[in-house]
Amino acid sequence: MVLRVHFLTMKRLSSSKRVVNNVVKGEIEWELRPGGLLVQKRNMADASSGPMIKIKVSHGSYHRDIAVPAQSTFGNLKMVLAQETGLEPKEQRLLFQGKEKDDEECLHMVGVKDMSKVLLLEDPASKERKLEEMKRNQSVLKACEEVAKVRAEVDKVSEKVIALDAIIRGGTKVAEKEFLVLTELLMVQLLQLDTIEADGEAKVQRRIEVRRVQGLVDTLDNLKARNSNPFSSSCNAVSVTTKWEAFESGVGSLTAPLPSSTIITQDWEVFD
């Protein structure tokens, strides 16, 4: 590679030394252009302040004139198109005269002029990912709708369980058939939840509903036990306790102390 750098004639040797020192210090940066030409790197602020050109960009049914600085790169053009189309720069492929261009290539260096035509394509891999994501979102939405249907049915059963609890608390005995019917209804909904294929948010909602159904089944079991034995509730339960007491000899008797929460009483409760 041959590097050709042309310097203006310097009247004094000291001026030439200052130029060389600036290059050594890194004040002048260089870049390799297409075709192997090494030139001083452009400042993007200077490029944006230069002349503007309009480029005809086509993307499917999308056709629009995009105004950019004449010395922009295709990477700069992608950033402008991202705001117009919603496609991220990494999701874009830009073709000029039938050839795909890299982000570093300059518009004016490859022949892009005012009103030149550029074709925008979406990257196939990105397009495939979006399609997969769309299908996944549709699947999650469908699963959420199915879980919502089950939730509505479980709400109805839950109201009946609450009413049943109120009846039993009131001292009224309920037929065993009532517990069986409600339990069967809950099991049907549990099976329905098991058939739902869910991912993401739908999977979380399904898990919550499964635990809710299981909790209602447990509640029904407890209500059934209380209905069969009205005295099984905490307010009517008879508690038999034993208190131990130590004599001076160290031998224990039936009155030896246990934890302080145990209470000895001589009162007897008479049942009907």
TINU-700761 format. One line per field, with one value per residue: residue in one letter; chain; y, x, z negated of N, C-alpha, C, CB in turn. Coordinates in steps of 0.001 Angstrom, whole numbers, plus 500000, padded with zeros to 6 digits. Glycine has a CB too. Layout:
<nodes>
vonu c(a,...);
dokol c(A,...);
nY c(Y,...);
nX c(X,...);
nZ c(Z,...);
caY c(Y,...);
caX c(X,...);
caZ c(Z,...);
cY c(Y,...);
cX c(X,...);
cZ c(Z,...);
cbY c(Y,...);
cbX c(X,...);
cbZ c(Z,...);
</nodes>
This chain:
<nodes>
vonu c(m,v,l,r,v,h,f,l,t,m,k,r,l,s,s,s,k,r,v,v,n,n,v,v,k,g,e,i,e,w,e,l,r,p,g,g,l,l,v,q,k,r,n,m,a,d,a,s,s,g,p,m,i,k,i,k,v,s,h,g,s,y,h,r,d,i,a,v,p,a,q,s,t,f,g,n,l,k,m,v,l,a,q,e,t,g,l,e,p,k,e,q,r,l,l,f,q,g,k,e,k,d,d,e,e,c,l,h,m,v,g,v,k,d,m,s,k,v,l,l,l,e,d,p,a,s,k,e,r,k,l,e,e,m,k,r,n,q,s,v,l,k,a,c,e,e,v,a,k,v,r,a,e,v,d,k,v,s,e,k,v,i,a,l,d,a,i,i,r,g,g,t,k,v,a,e,k,e,f,l,v,l,t,e,l,l,m,v,q,l,l,q,l,d,t,i,e,a,d,g,e,a,k,v,q,r,r,i,e,v,r,r,v,q,g,l,v,d,t,l,d,n,l,k,a,r,n,s,n,p,f,s,s,s,c,n,a,v,s,v,t,t,k,w,e,a,f,e,s,g,v,g,s,l,t,a,p,l,p,s,s,t,i,i,t,q,d,w,e,v,f,d);
dokol c(A,A,A,A,A,A,A,A,A,A,A,A,A,A,A,A,A,A,A,A,A,A,A,A,A,A,A,A,A,A,A,A,A,A,A,A,A,A,A,A,A,A,A,A,A,A,A,A,A,A,A,A,A,A,A,A,A,A,A,A,A,A,A,A,A,A,A,A,A,A,A,A,A,A,A,A,A,A,A,A,A,A,A,A,A,A,A,A,A,A,A,A,A,A,A,A,A,A,A,A,A,A,A,A,A,A,A,A,A,A,A,A,A,A,A,A,A,A,A,A,A,A,A,A,A,A,A,A,A,A,A,A,A,A,A,A,A,A,A,A,A,A,A,A,A,A,A,A,A,A,A,A,A,A,A,A,A,A,A,A,A,A,A,A,A,A,A,A,A,A,A,A,A,A,A,A,A,A,A,A,A,A,A,A,A,A,A,A,A,A,A,A,A,A,A,A,A,A,A,A,A,A,A,A,A,A,A,A,A,A,A,A,A,A,A,A,A,A,A,A,A,A,A,A,A,A,A,A,A,A,A,A,A,A,A,A,A,A,A,A,A,A,A,A,A,A,A,A,A,A,A,A,A,A,A,A,A,A,A,A,A,A,A,A,A,A,A,A,A,A,A,A);
nY c(498814,502136,505216,508414,511543,514904,517821,521294,523839,524797,527700,527843,525672,525039,525165,522927,520954,521249,520328,517631,516822,517123,515055,512830,513025,512239,513914,514039,511823,508810,507067,504118,504107,502653,500820,501141,503609,505802,508205,511341,511019,511779,514256,513756,515812,517794,516587,516505,519137,519677,519691,518634,515711,514023,510805,508168,505802,502461,500090,497349,498144,500609,503791,506442,509699,510353,512646,513270,514078,514609,513337,511217,507926,504556,503429,505671,506362,504173,504653,506883,505764,503964,505465,506141,503753,501946,499760,498388,499441,497167,495349,495968,495837,497333,498007,499055,499714,497001,495741,494805,497044,497908,499160,500995,502089,504938,507146,508931,507905,505545,506283,507292,509721,512797,512035,509383,505836,503593,500364,498956,496213,493853,492116,488628,486774,488324,488881,486323,485810,487678,486702,484262,485215,486553,484417,483077,484971,485058,482472,482571,484487,483154,481015,482441,483372,480969,480171,482224,481619,479276,480375,481939,479982,478738,480792,480831,478374,478893,480842,479295,477570,479342,480104,477655,477261,479292,478324,475966,477002,478254,476217,474431,471303,469877,468143,465313,465105,467656,468408,466529,467176,469813,469310,467644,469427,471194,469484,468935,471426,471531,469507,470650,472836,471455,470653,472877,474344,476282,479169,481529,484394,483278,480731,481304,482348,480086,478360,479721,479516,476762,476230,477646,476185,473761,474637,475257,472711,471529,473131,472340,469696,470113,471413,469363,467535,468987,469186,466567,466080,468039,468975,469224,471629,474318,475810,474139,471961,469376,469438,467414,467503,467006,467648,467839,467412,468063,466368,466837,464730,464323,462589,462272,463136,462818,465411,466922,469812,471163,472984,476492,477163,475240,474557,473717,472577,472259,472356,470979,470264,470060,468171,467986);
nX c(500860,500628,501282,500304,501016,500487,502126,501917,504135,506497,507646,509354,511425,510666,507876,507199,508040,506190,503831,504462,504746,502102,500846,502122,501250,498657,496666,495747,493722,493447,491736,490740,489565,487100,488624,491174,492295,493891,492876,492428,490553,487125,485365,482299,480641,481452,480701,477932,477383,477763,476800,473412,471683,469009,467701,466138,464420,463391,461220,459568,456241,456822,457924,460050,461545,464647,466510,469899,473265,475639,478101,477707,477747,476678,475938,475168,472908,471279,470679,469026,466931,466015,464474,462430,461280,461183,462780,465624,469069,470788,469059,468698,469314,471052,470916,472611,472545,472197,473972,474864,475668,478242,478260,480332,480931,481021,478527,478944,481279,480695,479112,476555,474202,472311,468882,469337,468617,467978,467730,465957,466118,464800,466663,466912,467221,466486,463853,462761,463016,461224,458810,458642,458463,456037,454265,454633,453675,450990,450264,450609,448680,446332,446405,446168,443559,442155,442787,441527,438841,438569,439070,436802,434828,435764,435447,432685,432265,433735,432197,430029,431263,431971,429413,428537,430247,429365,426819,427400,428824,426741,425498,423917,423332,424706,423948,425833,426115,426373,429042,430369,429521,430528,433252,433727,433207,435332,437485,437077,437694,440338,441448,440952,442692,445060,445214,445907,448336,450897,453031,455401,453731,451182,451658,452332,449877,448278,449453,448881,446100,445760,446752,444871,442508,443215,443419,440718,439594,440795,439619,436952,437186,437811,435467,433662,434488,433948,431209,430421,431161,430070,431232,433832,434977,437067,435960,434242,435677,436972,439574,442063,444371,447529,449182,452326,453981,456743,458118,459890,461680,462333,460973,458590,455103,451682,451140,453183,454871,454101,454491,453655,451335,449428,446390,444815,441668,438708,436214,433442,432076,428848,427171,424526);
nZ c(500000,500921,499528,499988,499148,499236,498527,497829,498880,496581,495005,492911,491018,488453,488432,489942,488175,486101,487282,487699,485047,484140,485534,484422,481775,482043,482846,485397,487032,488932,491584,493384,496569,498839,501467,500699,500088,497950,495745,493961,491004,490868,489053,487451,486742,488480,490849,490641,490859,493457,497008,497729,498866,500592,500257,501916,500325,500277,498917,498935,499107,498300,499059,499091,498964,497664,495866,495529,494428,497042,496783,495118,493562,494373,492021,490552,492021,491451,488778,488983,490435,488568,486824,488511,489474,487364,487264,485816,486183,486392,487416,490020,493567,496082,499504,502381,505727,506163,504428,501121,498517,496190,492791,492399,494827,496931,498175,500387,501412,502666,504676,504107,504635,504716,504608,505181,505243,502637,501309,498660,496569,494257,491863,492318,490171,487979,488689,488569,485834,484828,485849,484502,481900,482076,482526,480121,478314,479072,478385,475605,474981,475716,473892,471504,471741,471584,468989,467644,468108,466593,464098,463724,463398,461099,459308,458978,457667,455386,454098,453318,451521,449500,448638,447693,445543,443847,443207,441788,439631,438417,437131,438497,439949,442854,445885,446989,449689,450720,450269,451848,454456,454837,454540,456728,458825,458504,459018,461692,462848,462113,463663,466124,466059,466149,468767,470175,472113,471210,471129,469813,468601,468625,467625,465002,464064,464352,462470,460098,460064,459896,457310,455903,456380,455178,452547,452006,452149,449913,447963,448192,447313,444626,443801,444207,442269,439929,440199,439892,437270,435024,432668,433087,433527,432427,430376,429003,428269,426117,423885,422595,420082,418460,415450,414016,410850,408745,405963,402831,402643,405169,406757,409257,409625,410799,410935,411805,413142,416378,419465,418991,420300,419925,418269,415224,414317,412348,413217,414814,417950,419179,421561,423971);
caY c(500000,503359,506347,509673,512687,516142,518931,522620,524306,525513,528677,527648,524275,524866,524928,521531,520124,521298,519451,516245,516587,516953,513709,511869,513117,511644,514927,513718,510414,508373,505951,503459,504172,501575,500988,501189,504971,506225,509638,511818,510661,512908,514548,513632,517136,518502,515943,516894,520540,519785,519690,517559,515064,513204,509438,507456,504511,501574,498946,496809,499196,501867,504604,507770,510429,510587,513657,513008,514753,513931,512543,510224,506513,503761,503268,506868,506257,503187,505282,507728,504871,503321,506335,506189,502441,501128,498679,498727,499391,495810,494568,496508,495556,498366,497631,500121,499149,495544,495203,495205,497932,497847,500391,501932,502662,506290,507269,509584,507124,504447,506847,507733,511150,513300,511283,507995,504859,502595,499352,498526,494883,493426,490955,487413,486189,489188,488680,485022,485945,488413,485797,483311,485949,486828,483159,482802,485902,484607,481268,482998,485165,482126,480290,483334,483386,479688,480222,483153,480883,478397,481227,482345,478831,478524,481859,480397,477325,479530,481489,478239,477081,480358,479996,476402,477502,480095,477457,475059,477819,478565,475048,473608,470171,469882,466803,464946,465276,469007,468403,465733,467925,470913,468740,467180,470612,471697,468546,469142,472623,471197,468760,471612,473578,470557,470526,474154,474488,477691,479653,482919,484907,482314,479640,481822,482427,478718,477832,480382,478973,475376,476304,478125,475050,472826,475224,475106,471293,471341,473790,471467,468547,470579,471654,468056,466965,469748,468866,465225,466144,469451,469346,469219,472997,474684,476393,473099,470815,469083,469230,466703,467828,466420,468516,467106,468181,467398,466362,467113,463553,464316,461671,463016,462621,463243,466864,467597,470947,471182,474404,477359,477350,474215,475030,472679,473075,471283,472573,469974,470793,469090,468197,467451);
caX c(500000,501433,500664,500715,500613,501017,502246,502181,505524,506677,508723,510312,511537,509962,506471,507112,508179,504937,502880,504842,504435,500653,500501,502617,500420,497350,495662,495207,493372,493338,490829,490918,488360,486985,489581,492522,492785,494014,492615,492193,489220,486221,484606,480877,480026,481732,479925,476535,477230,477988,475603,472442,471121,467827,467845,464870,464537,462250,461154,458234,455332,457309,458766,460187,462784,465353,467549,471085,474462,476203,479266,477325,477984,475451,475567,474401,471610,470489,470190,467900,465839,465474,463421,461334,460664,461085,463762,466914,470147,471302,468045,468578,470287,470909,471464,472722,472913,472167,474984,474696,476725,478618,477974,481444,481076,480486,477567,479503,482397,480185,478324,475223,474030,470970,467781,469701,467704,468559,466743,466057,465579,464928,467536,466080,467279,465676,462458,462356,462859,459987,457689,458582,457980,454626,453557,454700,452757,449630,450041,450449,447393,445282,446454,445630,442100,441649,442903,440496,437567,438588,438976,435402,434092,436220,434827,431322,432360,434245,431060,429232,432034,431834,428046,428486,430953,428481,425731,427936,429126,425478,425023,423043,424019,424573,423993,427151,426103,426819,430509,430807,429255,431478,434587,433795,433299,436705,438379,436901,438462,441753,441803,440949,443946,446155,445255,446328,449772,451156,454393,455477,452719,450075,452078,452227,448450,447765,449946,448117,444740,445848,446875,443592,441577,443643,443040,439266,439339,441160,438588,435773,437479,437672,434038,433006,434816,433191,429792,430198,431365,429870,432030,435258,435463,437925,435212,433543,436548,437340,441017,442507,445770,448134,450182,453217,454506,457913,458243,461240,462515,462697,460104,457496,453750,450860,450938,454436,454551,454378,454539,452731,450094,448468,445552,444041,440361,437799,434890,433027,431127,427755,426664,423169);
caZ c(500000,501037,498840,500582,498340,499816,497580,498392,498683,495325,495061,491828,490588,487184,488741,490360,486970,485345,487970,487390,483642,484025,486010,483439,480584,482302,483107,486719,487125,490322,491815,494672,497388,499832,502554,500138,499928,496559,495653,492611,490535,490819,487841,487787,486609,489727,491905,490514,491229,494890,497860,497515,500048,500360,500758,502042,499633,500498,497990,499162,499562,497721,499937,498495,499203,496413,495988,494706,494932,498212,496409,494104,493856,494394,490614,490181,492688,490697,487543,489367,490823,487360,486303,489478,489711,486153,487337,485231,487185,486579,488116,491369,494620,497095,500800,503369,507024,506076,503520,499724,498077,494778,492039,492455,496171,497073,499272,501567,501939,503508,505754,503706,504859,504433,505210,505456,504676,501732,500905,497258,496273,492862,491716,492224,488825,487115,489077,488049,484388,484577,486121,483392,480729,482298,482293,478687,477645,479359,477587,474213,474879,475757,472625,470474,471896,471078,467523,467170,468109,465417,462914,463568,462857,459724,458511,458651,456648,454168,453427,452692,450374,448454,448118,446939,444288,443000,442726,440766,438453,437766,436415,439335,440565,444311,446479,447507,451139,451038,450306,452998,455685,454951,454745,458119,459680,458404,459681,463136,463199,461949,464876,467221,465952,466517,470232,470770,472347,470901,470925,469382,467687,468566,466743,463630,463729,464201,461194,459035,460057,459401,455843,455380,456410,454140,451264,451823,451853,448502,447156,448204,446445,443242,443551,444135,440961,438924,440374,439338,435824,434657,431496,433450,433620,431300,429270,428256,428046,424736,423837,421401,419839,417262,414864,413134,409716,408165,404503,402331,402892,406577,407496,409865,409542,411913,410891,412159,414024,417806,419846,418276,421042,419512,417161,414535,413893,411759,413800,415793,418925,419412,422937,424141);
cY c(501242,504499,507633,510824,513934,517235,520229,523030,525148,526472,528402,526210,524020,524586,523476,520618,520109,520386,517996,515910,516376,515561,512669,511860,512539,512658,514721,512217,510062,507216,505420,503467,502960,501842,501129,502564,505363,507738,510012,511534,511903,513047,514557,514960,517947,517937,516387,518339,520761,519785,518464,516999,514266,511849,508786,506056,503716,500396,498369,497872,500571,502558,506002,508373,510780,511574,513363,513827,513947,513022,511545,508827,505791,503456,504446,506823,505265,503791,506182,506858,504157,504144,506354,504876,501619,499949,499154,498631,497983,494904,494978,495989,496561,497941,498841,499520,497643,494925,495713,496001,497793,499190,501434,502608,504012,506370,507823,508783,505996,504966,507268,509252,511557,512547,509890,507055,503832,501651,498914,497181,494595,492162,489695,486787,486990,489001,487364,485076,486659,487542,484791,483976,486241,485570,482834,483700,485505,483371,481615,483665,484163,481355,481135,483385,482092,479645,481130,482482,479966,479223,481648,481212,478572,479592,481457,479344,477931,480205,480461,477675,478055,480288,478744,476563,478300,479250,476564,475820,478182,477389,474151,472518,470136,468461,466546,465188,466650,469076,467646,466501,469036,470421,468275,468355,471187,470784,468661,470339,472374,470431,469693,472444,472738,470422,471794,474186,475965,477954,481090,483279,483941,481154,480053,481855,481040,478123,478428,479770,477527,475367,476769,476995,474049,473337,475091,473661,470993,471966,472935,470250,468935,470826,470335,467403,467679,469437,467502,465219,467598,469916,469363,470614,473376,475203,475340,471917,470666,468743,468569,466965,467183,467331,467718,468030,467399,467528,466633,465961,463476,463388,462452,462346,463127,464740,467622,468668,470692,472650,475208,477538,476339,474692,473860,473298,471935,471428,471536,470590,469715,469282,467635,465960);
cX c(500901,500661,501212,500164,501282,500996,502459,503621,505599,507869,509784,510282,510776,508497,506268,507192,506888,503884,503164,504497,502934,500217,500915,501728,499026,496271,495026,494954,493111,492348,491032,489601,488292,487920,491007,493092,492766,493875,492413,490749,488362,485592,483127,480159,480236,480907,478475,476298,477431,476691,474723,471996,469893,468023,466472,465040,463259,462351,459744,457331,455746,458232,458843,461539,463406,466482,468675,472244,475119,477369,478966,477742,476651,474991,474757,473004,470704,469910,468997,466692,465224,464341,462204,460567,460458,462028,465079,467998,470669,470315,467900,469686,470033,471633,471461,473292,473089,473169,474727,475910,476968,478365,479072,481587,480375,479582,478225,480639,481940,479241,476917,475155,472605,469945,468205,468748,468473,467450,467006,465381,465752,465762,466699,466063,466422,464190,461926,462144,461559,458762,457513,458032,456484,453787,453514,453740,451298,449285,449818,449095,446241,445231,445881,444105,441488,441709,441827,439128,437468,438416,437530,434570,434480,435636,433419,431335,432816,433111,430196,429938,431914,430446,427897,429154,430076,427348,426219,428282,427847,424869,424103,423863,423693,424695,425370,427248,426621,428346,431023,430644,430272,432905,434766,433919,434717,437690,438282,437723,439964,442259,441867,442236,445129,446295,445764,447845,450129,452642,454324,454414,451561,450412,451977,450762,447855,448185,449158,446725,444714,445925,445566,442576,441925,443277,441559,438889,439674,440114,437331,435982,437319,436209,433275,433254,434044,431705,429457,430302,431256,430747,433515,435836,436205,437132,434526,434442,436878,438817,441388,443993,446239,449228,451014,453748,455646,457901,459690,462178,462956,461847,458913,456166,452976,450594,452226,454171,454949,454460,453405,451411,449024,447717,444774,442740,439537,436394,434618,431974,430102,427234,425245,423198);
cZ c(500000,500424,499423,499751,498904,498765,498342,498083,497426,495451,494018,491383,489307,487408,489144,489150,486169,485979,487645,485961,483441,484469,485000,482209,480803,482580,484477,486768,488577,490407,493223,495418,498313,501018,502054,499950,498455,496490,494196,492215,490380,489444,488195,487651,487879,490864,491864,490907,492717,495669,497591,498858,499637,501024,500786,501463,499844,499553,498071,499771,499050,498719,499341,498869,497856,496657,495010,495244,496054,497850,495288,494539,493907,492971,490116,490787,491949,489429,487837,489714,489623,486771,487221,489557,488451,486167,486721,486307,487452,487303,489580,492283,495738,498374,501729,504642,506936,505128,502103,499265,496575,494115,492214,493808,496254,498296,500534,502191,502846,504588,505402,503838,504484,505276,505679,504730,503852,501287,499472,497098,494793,492805,491520,490834,487858,487413,488529,486543,484043,484808,484992,482138,480853,482037,480803,477915,477867,478539,476119,474006,474861,474437,471489,470534,471354,469553,466943,467130,466894,464149,462648,462965,461403,458803,458071,457546,455323,453386,452705,451452,449210,447816,447260,445583,443318,442414,441593,439492,437693,437030,437211,440014,442052,444834,447086,449014,451545,451159,451529,454304,455884,455191,456176,459087,459675,459112,461196,463603,463066,463167,466087,467227,466409,468032,470913,470888,472216,470725,470419,468361,467536,467634,465285,463195,463532,462865,460022,458929,459560,457881,455210,455327,455322,452754,450981,451523,450393,447574,447078,447316,444972,442872,443406,442775,439860,439003,439774,437820,435381,433503,431808,433561,432352,430111,428419,427902,426568,424712,422507,421223,418548,416765,413866,412053,409078,406649,404122,402601,404345,407395,408015,409637,410748,411919,411205,413224,415471,418211,419244,419010,420658,418266,416583,414068,413339,412325,414871,416696,419250,420825,422970,424435);
cbY c(500002,503672,506284,509773,512479,516572,518690,523671,525126,524516,530070,528582,523892,526094,525873,521189,520632,522745,519674,516018,517761,518012,513419,512192,514555,510807,516318,514167,510086,507953,506375,502015,505481,501439,502190,500435,505955,505765,510039,513325,509898,512770,515912,512591,517888,518423,514425,516672,521393,518663,519729,518067,514146,513901,508611,507393,504709,501093,499373,496281,498888,501612,504642,507697,511712,509263,515062,511488,514983,514951,513457,510265,505865,502452,503097,508144,505823,501971,506094,508635,503847,503122,507752,506545,501660,500636,498216,497793,500261,495204,494709,498030,494062,499716,496464,501297,499794,494984,495593,493969,499375,497439,500075,501228,501701,507321,508165,510965,506558,503399,505894,507280,511517,514820,512059,507717,504166,503275,498126,499569,493789,493193,491147,486389,486128,490667,488712,483961,486699,489647,485062,482724,487263,487342,482013,482992,487332,484311,480310,483958,486147,481150,479877,484748,483577,478517,480719,484397,480059,477585,482467,482772,477572,478537,483177,479840,476206,480564,482272,477112,476879,481768,479972,475270,478248,481264,476593,474324,479099,479066,475474,474476,468834,470798,466641,463479,465071,469988,467774,464422,468508,471766,467577,466343,471680,471851,467124,469353,473803,470369,467626,472531,474046,469184,470187,475359,473927,478107,479562,483825,486248,481782,479205,483244,483173,477826,478133,481903,479052,474649,477260,479279,474362,472586,476673,475587,470375,471953,475171,471020,468018,471860,472496,467136,467054,471254,468892,464235,465540,469679,468388,468493,473968,475726,477363,472611,470951,467919,470577,465170,469347,465006,469738,466478,468481,467988,465010,467407,462283,463942,460477,463184,463043,462507,467283,466569,472205,470403,474541,478700,477262,472858,476150,472066,473756,471432,473990,468687,471274,469264,467390,468188);
cbX c(499024,501793,500916,500239,500985,500202,503407,501179,506026,506889,508175,510015,512991,510124,505988,508226,509332,504411,502935,506339,504924,499929,501163,504062,500313,496941,496274,496184,492140,494725,489360,491440,488327,485516,489216,493423,491941,495368,491380,492507,489298,485147,485042,480208,480607,483215,480011,476065,478204,478865,476007,471221,472170,466550,468837,464400,464815,462189,461514,457632,453912,458051,458205,460034,462531,465896,466975,471443,475465,476657,480391,475805,478921,475665,476808,475134,471795,471346,471313,468278,466337,466580,463952,461867,461502,459680,463975,467240,471291,471654,466714,468605,470177,471456,470660,473612,474194,472381,476412,474484,476382,480098,477800,482716,480507,481628,476401,479994,483212,479461,478257,474892,474337,470885,467209,471162,466900,469248,466782,465421,466277,463536,468509,466567,468734,466076,462314,463398,464047,459918,457902,459970,458766,454400,454226,456131,452990,449466,451226,451579,447218,445521,447894,446211,441716,442454,444308,440444,437419,439908,439863,434810,434356,437766,434776,430620,433337,435336,430208,428955,433519,432085,427025,429156,432276,427900,425172,429182,429877,424511,424334,422311,423617,425639,422888,427454,424695,426330,431078,430022,427844,431433,434829,432552,432295,437107,438066,435405,438044,441972,440785,439722,444164,445937,443871,445825,450183,450404,455232,455357,452210,449747,453508,452855,447681,448259,451455,448017,444134,447081,448023,443056,441597,445150,443429,438519,440167,442548,438250,435451,438915,438482,433426,433509,436329,433417,429420,431199,432747,428432,431759,435460,434307,438929,434190,432360,437833,436481,441778,442213,445975,448692,449523,454372,453385,459216,457765,461208,461765,464121,459640,457733,453064,449566,450411,455490,455244,453273,454502,453365,450363,449188,444581,444837,439623,437771,434773,432480,431856,426591,427593,422439);
cbZ c(498754,502520,497310,502050,496836,501066,496584,497829,499911,494146,494881,490648,490400,486310,489860,491362,486093,485269,489489,487635,482785,484851,487360,483046,480143,481151,483011,487868,486249,490887,491596,494494,498207,500325,503380,500986,500761,495950,496500,492499,489209,491877,487210,486899,485394,490069,491783,489108,490451,495363,499344,496705,500741,500897,499881,503532,498109,501970,496502,497851,499114,496373,501410,496957,500056,495824,495746,494691,493791,499233,495985,493845,492798,495180,489755,490638,494161,490344,486864,490563,491826,486308,486118,490844,490666,485974,488812,484030,486740,485240,487415,491329,495143,496580,501419,502849,507544,507401,503991,498818,498428,494619,490556,492116,497237,497180,498855,501206,500805,502644,506826,502244,506333,504704,506378,505035,505785,500494,501857,496299,497128,492214,490532,493213,488319,487300,490602,488395,483790,485460,487451,483112,480555,483735,483068,478172,478150,480855,477726,473809,476038,476936,472303,470633,473382,471673,467098,468067,469405,465356,463081,464927,463707,459651,459317,459903,457099,454519,454443,453704,450756,449031,449276,447727,444553,443802,443879,441295,438868,438769,435200,440393,439883,444967,447556,447192,451681,449969,449021,453066,455660,453697,453786,458465,459221,456945,459245,463482,462311,460666,465131,467117,464519,465894,470763,469925,473757,469639,472244,470566,468165,469974,467066,463528,464826,465351,461032,459298,461459,460004,455442,456238,457788,454228,451223,453071,452796,448220,447738,449634,446707,443034,444693,445267,440694,439107,441861,439925,435419,434298,430349,434755,433874,431733,429793,429049,428863,424144,424019,421503,419785,417545,414184,413923,408668,408739,403906,400844,402514,406734,406603,411338,408210,411889,409517,412670,413526,418634,421349,418043,422519,419235,417631,413330,415060,410241,414387,415095,420216,418363,423888,425268);
</nodes>
